[in-house]
Amino acid sequence: MGSVLLTPLNWGLGHAMRDIPVIKALMDHDHDVTIAACGNTLIALQREFPSCRFIEFEDYPSPYSSGRFFLPKLSVYFPVLLHAIARERREIERILSRDHYDLIISDNRLGVYSPHVPSFFFTHQLHFHLPVSLWPVELFASVLNRFHHNKFDRVIVPDNPPGPLSLAGKLSRPDSDIARSRAYFAGILTSIPRQDIPRDLDYLVMVSGPEPQRTRLEEILLPMTQELDGSRVVLLGSPQRKCKVTGSGDCSIRTYVTNEEKAALMNRAKFVICRSGYTTMMELAELRKKAGLFIPTPGQTEQEYLSWYYEQKGWFLSKSQYGLDLSGDISTARKYAGFPAMPATDANVRHLYENLLAGYLE
């Protein structure tokens, strides 16, 4: 059967987690999957798929900072990104000169494609969102986005088509006829299945995202979580630490759990506190969660837009990490409706394989 090279970005674990159902579908159809990744993403996927072949593949340096000033740093970072993409192009050519692949799937790694191998780009961001004062930059970024996407045969969008069930809002909306013709809307794709188990966990707190902001949120939330009443589990999302459980009383703190353990905790949780990263949003939509509080990464315009979008829809409350009043915010958040029902991952990934991937592999 076919051989696939899959390369997820390592800015947080979100890219790795949303790739899991795609990897499982490929393996279920007896395709060989090689995963090229680094850092936490590499470690997490090695734990999930020990039988896969892995290549340590250097990622882009993260543009995130410990403060709020993400955009100024991003402007300085832009030449660094272009250099990293050029380096990535050279490395992928070396990999392809050694091994044969029938298909390349790049999850947000702009340099991972080949004119000689069918190449798919995996992203929910067809369009960028920046503050109104920076609309010329947003326009330029969208043009640059299309330029890079045109290097790929298709763009797989893990979202419902534009409309009332769109989870990413304007971010996943094609802005040209060409973009619409190249985009395949796969629907939500998540590794967290809905389970019929008791909802006996009062609060699940998930600390995630790229450093150093992951650590900053951990420092802010841990003391506040200790003051909540009821059973609590805090996931620190740091697989490079030795896995151990700490905490006291009704509060358990875990440095990292397997995807299976995370799925059980998310299903059990009555209330979820987390970043508004898009992969986590797909997980909550899959589970039909109705109670939660989102804390966007400061300066990460995608998460800030999603937080605003969900509030406008009346789905979820979001709060800045710099002004959290956890008890009061939780009380307000319970008044929101949660995500509406939408097509689930099992059907979506089956259609993705049958309607798109199989045509290149069988």
C-alpha positions as semicolon CSV with decimal commas, in nm:
position;residue;x (nm);y (nm);z (nm)
1;M;0,000;0,000;0,000
2;G;0,098;0,367;-0,007
3;S;0,366;0,540;0,196
4;V;0,289;0,874;0,364
5;L;0,516;1,139;0,515
6;L;0,334;1,349;0,774
7;T;0,492;1,657;0,933
8;P;0,312;1,849;1,212
9;L;0,416;2,188;1,346
10;N;0,543;2,195;1,704
11;W;0,386;2,517;1,836
12;G;0,198;2,347;2,117
13;L;0,050;1,998;2,088
14;G;-0,260;2,099;1,894
15;H;-0,126;2,006;1,551
16;A;-0,017;1,662;1,670
17;M;-0,350;1,593;1,839
18;R;-0,563;1,679;1,536
19;D;-0,339;1,464;1,315
20;I;-0,401;1,153;1,525
21;P;-0,733;1,049;1,360
22;V;-0,576;1,099;1,015
23;I;-0,276;0,884;1,110
24;K;-0,507;0,615;1,249
25;A;-0,715;0,613;0,929
26;L;-0,402;0,574;0,716
27;M;-0,272;0,290;0,934
28;D;-0,613;0,119;0,938
29;H;-0,587;0,101;0,558
30;D;-0,239;-0,056;0,584
31;H;-0,044;0,249;0,468
32;D;0,307;0,311;0,600
33;V;0,325;0,639;0,791
34;T;0,648;0,824;0,864
35;I;0,621;1,118;1,105
36;A;0,877;1,399;1,086
37;A;0,859;1,623;1,392
38;C;1,047;1,763;1,691
39;G;1,007;1,856;2,057
40;N;0,688;1,781;2,246
41;T;0,509;1,692;1,924
42;L;0,762;1,420;1,843
43;I;0,745;1,277;2,195
44;A;0,364;1,279;2,207
45;L;0,324;1,105;1,869
46;Q;0,592;0,848;1,953
47;R;0,386;0,754;2,256
48;E;0,066;0,731;2,051
49;F;0,216;0,543;1,753
50;P;0,520;0,342;1,863
51;S;0,505;0,130;1,546
52;C;0,547;0,429;1,313
53;R;0,880;0,541;1,173
54;F;0,997;0,877;1,307
55;I;1,238;1,140;1,179
56;E;1,359;1,421;1,402
57;F;1,281;1,725;1,190
58;E;1,368;2,070;1,322
59;D;1,080;2,314;1,349
60;Y;1,049;2,692;1,321
61;P;1,153;2,885;1,631
62;S;0,844;3,003;1,815
63;P;0,756;3,373;1,781
64;Y;0,571;3,380;2,114
65;S;0,699;3,587;2,403
66;S;0,633;3,594;2,777
67;G;0,462;3,934;2,744
68;R;0,168;4,075;2,552
69;F;0,361;4,219;2,259
70;F;0,333;3,936;2,011
71;L;0,285;4,141;1,694
72;P;0,603;4,355;1,725
73;K;0,804;4,041;1,787
74;L;0,634;3,871;1,492
75;S;0,741;4,151;1,257
76;V;1,102;4,105;1,364
77;Y;1,057;3,729;1,345
78;F;0,937;3,732;0,983
79;P;1,288;3,713;0,823
80;V;1,370;3,431;1,066
81;L;1,061;3,244;0,946
82;L;1,159;3,282;0,581
83;H;1,506;3,151;0,659
84;A;1,354;2,857;0,849
85;I;1,125;2,772;0,554
86;A;1,427;2,774;0,320
87;R;1,611;2,542;0,559
88;E;1,303;2,322;0,579
89;R;1,293;2,299;0,198
90;R;1,652;2,178;0,189
91;E;1,590;1,920;0,461
92;I;1,274;1,783;0,301
93;E;1,459;1,740;-0,028
94;R;1,726;1,540;0,155
95;I;1,459;1,320;0,312
96;L;1,290;1,263;-0,025
97;S;1,623;1,178;-0,189
98;R;1,665;0,890;0,060
99;D;1,310;0,754;0,082
100;H;1,010;0,715;-0,147
101;Y;0,670;0,854;-0,047
102;D;0,339;0,847;-0,231
103;L;0,189;1,138;-0,039
104;I;0,306;1,426;0,183
105;I;0,077;1,578;0,446
106;S;0,212;1,897;0,601
107;D;0,032;2,031;0,906
108;N;0,118;2,403;0,890
109;R;0,479;2,352;0,778
110;L;0,505;2,575;0,474
111;G;0,825;2,427;0,332
112;V;0,719;2,063;0,336
113;Y;0,607;1,986;-0,018
114;S;0,746;1,847;-0,340
115;P;0,666;1,909;-0,709
116;H;0,725;1,535;-0,759
117;V;0,505;1,397;-0,477
118;P;0,136;1,487;-0,419
119;S;0,145;1,730;-0,126
120;F;-0,142;1,839;0,100
121;F;-0,139;2,132;0,340
122;F;-0,341;2,093;0,660
123;T;-0,469;2,418;0,814
124;H;-0,782;2,588;0,944
125;Q;-0,632;2,929;0,866
126;L;-0,706;3,026;0,508
127;H;-0,738;3,384;0,626
128;F;-0,553;3,575;0,898
129;H;-0,703;3,805;1,157
130;L;-0,522;4,114;1,284
131;P;-0,644;4,430;1,461
132;V;-0,827;4,681;1,238
133;S;-0,533;4,922;1,262
134;L;-0,316;4,660;1,090
135;W;-0,551;4,574;0,800
136;P;-0,277;4,635;0,537
137;V;-0,062;4,377;0,716
138;E;-0,358;4,137;0,728
139;L;-0,410;4,184;0,354
140;F;-0,042;4,122;0,283
141;A;-0,042;3,815;0,510
142;S;-0,342;3,670;0,325
143;V;-0,169;3,718;-0,011
144;L;0,144;3,551;0,127
145;N;-0,070;3,270;0,266
146;R;-0,221;3,202;-0,077
147;F;0,125;3,209;-0,234
148;H;0,247;2,933;-0,002
149;H;-0,076;2,730;-0,027
150;N;-0,040;2,727;-0,407
151;K;0,270;2,510;-0,363
152;F;0,042;2,227;-0,250
153;D;-0,201;2,011;-0,448
154;R;-0,486;2,053;-0,198
155;V;-0,554;2,231;0,129
156;I;-0,734;2,023;0,394
157;V;-0,940;2,244;0,625
158;P;-1,044;2,080;0,954
159;D;-1,369;2,275;0,979
160;N;-1,725;2,269;0,856
161;P;-1,789;2,470;0,538
162;P;-1,849;2,845;0,583
163;G;-2,188;2,900;0,746
164;P;-2,358;2,878;1,087
165;L;-2,159;2,570;1,197
166;S;-1,818;2,710;1,103
167;L;-1,595;2,661;1,406
168;A;-1,313;2,887;1,285
169;G;-1,530;3,169;1,153
170;K;-1,356;3,395;0,903
171;L;-1,024;3,217;0,957
172;S;-1,135;2,918;0,746
173;R;-1,327;3,120;0,486
174;P;-1,164;3,110;0,138
175;D;-1,112;3,459;-0,002
176;S;-1,097;3,370;-0,371
177;D;-1,249;3,127;-0,621
178;I;-0,911;2,954;-0,658
179;A;-0,883;2,907;-0,280
180;R;-1,236;2,765;-0,270
181;S;-1,157;2,516;-0,546
182;R;-0,842;2,393;-0,369
183;A;-0,990;2,365;-0,019
184;Y;-1,135;2,039;0,112
185;F;-1,353;2,105;0,418
186;A;-1,305;1,794;0,627
187;G;-1,520;1,895;0,925
188;I;-1,386;1,876;1,280
189;L;-1,105;1,625;1,330
190;T;-1,009;1,533;1,683
191;S;-0,849;1,246;1,867
192;I;-1,090;1,281;2,161
193;P;-1,398;1,055;2,114
194;R;-1,729;1,111;2,289
195;Q;-1,776;0,844;2,559
196;D;-2,077;0,731;2,756
197;I;-1,922;0,762;3,104
198;P;-2,030;0,947;3,421
199;R;-1,960;1,321;3,435
200;D;-1,807;1,310;3,782
201;L;-1,522;1,563;3,751
202;D;-1,618;1,919;3,847
203;Y;-1,329;2,100;3,676
204;L;-1,069;2,007;3,415
205;V;-0,797;2,271;3,371
206;M;-0,580;2,226;3,061
207;V;-0,258;2,426;3,040
208;S;-0,128;2,413;2,684
209;G;0,037;2,599;2,399
210;P;0,388;2,710;2,303
211;E;0,642;2,829;2,554
212;P;0,692;3,058;2,737
213;Q;0,319;3,130;2,759
214;R;0,235;2,773;2,861
215;T;0,447;2,812;3,174
216;R;0,305;3,160;3,242
217;L;-0,051;3,025;3,238
218;E;0,053;2,741;3,468
219;E;0,188;2,996;3,718
220;I;-0,136;3,197;3,704
221;L;-0,387;2,912;3,719
222;L;-0,239;2,673;3,973
223;P;-0,296;2,898;4,280
224;M;-0,648;2,991;4,162
225;T;-0,741;2,630;4,096
226;Q;-0,653;2,536;4,452
227;E;-0,927;2,770;4,575
228;L;-1,211;2,612;4,374
229;D;-1,459;2,380;4,542
230;G;-1,512;2,035;4,397
231;S;-1,296;1,778;4,223
232;R;-1,028;1,920;3,994
233;V;-0,766;1,785;3,757
234;V;-0,497;2,010;3,609
235;L;-0,315;1,891;3,294
236;L;0,013;2,076;3,245
237;G;0,070;1,958;2,885
238;S;0,444;1,903;2,927
239;P;0,542;1,555;2,803
240;Q;0,915;1,627;2,836
241;R;0,879;1,624;3,214
242;K;0,871;1,290;3,391
243;C;0,507;1,190;3,419
244;K;0,396;1,211;3,779
245;V;0,091;1,315;3,973
246;T;0,100;1,580;4,244
247;G;-0,159;1,787;4,428
248;S;-0,364;1,732;4,737
249;G;-0,721;1,661;4,838
250;D;-0,964;1,701;4,551
251;C;-0,703;1,859;4,321
252;S;-0,478;1,639;4,107
253;I;-0,198;1,792;3,897
254;R;-0,058;1,584;3,611
255;T;0,239;1,683;3,401
256;Y;0,121;1,482;3,102
257;V;-0,132;1,210;3,022
258;T;-0,181;0,987;2,720
259;N;-0,442;1,081;2,465
260;E;-0,664;0,799;2,598
261;E;-0,641;0,935;2,954
262;K;-0,708;1,290;2,833
263;A;-1,016;1,170;2,645
264;A;-1,157;1,012;2,960
265;L;-1,092;1,326;3,165
266;M;-1,252;1,555;2,906
267;N;-1,558;1,331;2,886
268;R;-1,588;1,325;3,266
269;A;-1,549;1,703;3,306
270;K;-1,850;1,918;3,387
271;F;-1,653;2,239;3,327
272;V;-1,337;2,295;3,119
273;I;-1,084;2,579;3,155
274;C;-0,836;2,606;2,868
275;R;-0,670;2,812;2,596
276;S;-0,883;2,887;2,290
277;G;-0,650;2,693;2,059
278;Y;-0,836;2,558;1,760
279;T;-0,761;2,190;1,825
280;T;-0,903;2,218;2,176
281;M;-1,211;2,389;2,031
282;M;-1,265;2,092;1,799
283;E;-1,235;1,856;2,096
284;L;-1,499;2,045;2,294
285;A;-1,729;2,057;1,990
286;E;-1,690;1,681;1,942
287;L;-1,783;1,624;2,307
288;R;-2,072;1,874;2,290
289;K;-1,948;2,053;2,598
290;K;-2,172;2,332;2,723
291;A;-1,970;2,478;3,012
292;G;-1,622;2,622;2,984
293;L;-1,396;2,924;3,012
294;F;-1,141;3,015;2,745
295;I;-0,815;3,203;2,809
296;P;-0,653;3,309;2,477
297;T;-0,275;3,322;2,455
298;P;-0,183;3,694;2,484
299;G;-0,104;3,847;2,146
300;Q;-0,191;3,529;1,954
301;T;-0,443;3,690;1,723
302;E;-0,600;3,361;1,611
303;Q;-0,698;3,263;1,965
304;E;-0,810;3,616;2,045
305;Y;-1,032;3,618;1,735
306;L;-1,183;3,277;1,816
307;S;-1,257;3,393;2,171
308;W;-1,433;3,704;2,039
309;Y;-1,620;3,502;1,774
310;Y;-1,752;3,249;2,027
311;E;-1,866;3,525;2,261
312;Q;-2,050;3,695;1,974
313;K;-2,219;3,365;1,894
314;G;-2,318;3,321;2,260
315;W;-2,127;2,993;2,276
316;F;-1,851;3,051;2,537
317;L;-1,700;3,317;2,762
318;S;-1,335;3,417;2,730
319;K;-1,114;3,613;2,969
320;S;-0,762;3,751;2,952
321;Q;-0,512;3,570;3,171
322;Y;-0,415;3,910;3,317
323;G;-0,758;3,981;3,464
324;L;-0,882;3,642;3,580
325;D;-1,129;3,617;3,866
326;L;-1,175;3,244;3,834
327;S;-1,474;3,195;4,064
328;G;-1,666;3,491;3,920
329;D;-1,570;3,409;3,563
330;I;-1,688;3,050;3,603
331;S;-2,025;3,171;3,729
332;T;-2,066;3,399;3,424
333;A;-1,943;3,130;3,183
334;R;-2,217;2,889;3,290
335;K;-2,475;3,117;3,122
336;Y;-2,337;3,052;2,772
337;A;-2,489;2,791;2,538
338;G;-2,182;2,593;2,427
339;F;-2,109;2,473;2,073
340;P;-2,401;2,354;1,858
341;A;-2,414;1,992;1,744
342;M;-2,212;1,924;1,429
343;P;-2,087;1,623;1,226
344;A;-1,843;1,415;1,432
345;T;-1,486;1,302;1,364
346;D;-1,554;0,935;1,281
347;A;-1,767;1,024;0,980
348;N;-1,547;1,319;0,884
349;V;-1,221;1,124;0,876
350;R;-1,387;0,838;0,686
351;H;-1,508;1,081;0,420
352;L;-1,165;1,248;0,410
353;Y;-0,999;0,917;0,339
354;E;-1,256;0,793;0,087
355;N;-1,306;1,122;-0,097
356;L;-0,950;1,252;-0,104
357;L;-0,662;1,049;0,042
358;A;-0,752;0,712;-0,112
359;G;-0,732;0,860;-0,460
360;Y;-0,359;0,914;-0,410
361;L;-0,278;0,595;-0,220
362;E;-0,485;0,309;-0,365
